[in-house]
């Protein structure tokens, strides 16, 4: 059997990591952060080998760590087996969309075969076709064994249009990858197309209002009352809603709902970088958590992407630059912050889950913030990657860096969240090869949606 260059790189890097991880055992939910006695730096691992290593580990969260019946991504994994906060068979809709994309990295880099991935995708789409949906939209959480809803909160027991959009982003990317393949692959593409066409995006305008609503429940109706407008992580939802070949929204919904009749535009700057758009919680926070620069742009390529409101490359790159500059400035003087440790986003926190951002900084760093920003800040993100793997390997487990930690509070948990692990391998791959940007932006429906909303963009056929 011929072994690819990527496989040799992987074997070398993983051998190093095995030597590190086999020397330690995590047993407590709260642990001191230690510097390992064995350092990757001592064996001169290259940047490319380090990128291969973290991509393999995070890919494996969605491959090996998947819920076995559905093949979808578990909401979270706890390496310490202490008080799981959701049933172990709970799968997450949006995180699974990220996982669908991550599995393609395994194919491209030789860690699994194309046929292995195809079989997994068939299992997934067959499960999704039978799972509970609400006017075509999936719920936030699904029971991976039964396909029934596992409520995300009391009234969040119905359709979640944002999570559905994140899932569909992954499905359409997979469809583009296999669309010119074998008969079996074309059958997969047809099944994905059917699921895509069944999402009734325009129904989620709540009886014709010019804005998309996040949730609807057959039991509670629109009680959660969450119209989505102003900049946040949800641009992909509006693009896909406009792109739908069966249940599209009008451009007016985008302009009045998402863009708030032009009020979405910002003239402000932060740390010398233009904000470009007015962040969702403006008035309280000038800058949002960094995942806003990731979720919509796993497939949607911000390079060359513009509409009447924004240059999206400037928007996303500046977002990452602001977080970097804030970390270097470190106005609250938190321990460890600097040019090789920065990035605030929503993650596990010292008490529960928290939306960390510059104006609400608790001293908690989530590695996904900087590591998923590789396309925007490659040098600055590489410093964080090296720092974690070379100097703080107790922060790294089987599926890559743990979700969050705080040097200031001498705290971390050996736990993972799908929505934080997923963007890491996908955005690193976009930085390295542009794989997902190239695939997603070739989709004819996506292009029709972008054209309809007045976007200009690269990858136009």
Secondary structure, DSSP 8 states (H G I E B T S, - for coil): ----HHHHHHHHHHHHHHHHHTT-----SS------SS-GGGGT--HHHHHHHHHHHHHHHHHTTS-TTT---BSEEETT----SS-TTEEEHHHHHHHHHHHHHHHHTTSS-HHHHHHHHHHHHHHHHHS-EETTEE-SEEETTT--B--SBTTB-SEEHHHHHHHHHHHHHHHHHHTTS-HHHHHHHHHHHHHHHT--GGGGGTTT-SS-BSEEBTTTBTTT--B--SBSS-HHHHHHHHH-SSS---HHHIIIIISGGGTTB---EETTEE--B-BTTTTT-SS--GGGGTGGGTTS--TT-B-SS-BHHHHHHHHHHHHHHHHHH-TT--TT-BTTB----EEE-SSSEEE-BTTB--S-B-HHHHHTTTTT-HHHHHHHHHHHHHH-GGGEETTEE-S-EETTTTEE-SEEEHHHHHHHHHHHHHHHT-HHHHHHTT-HHHHHHHHHHT-B-SS--
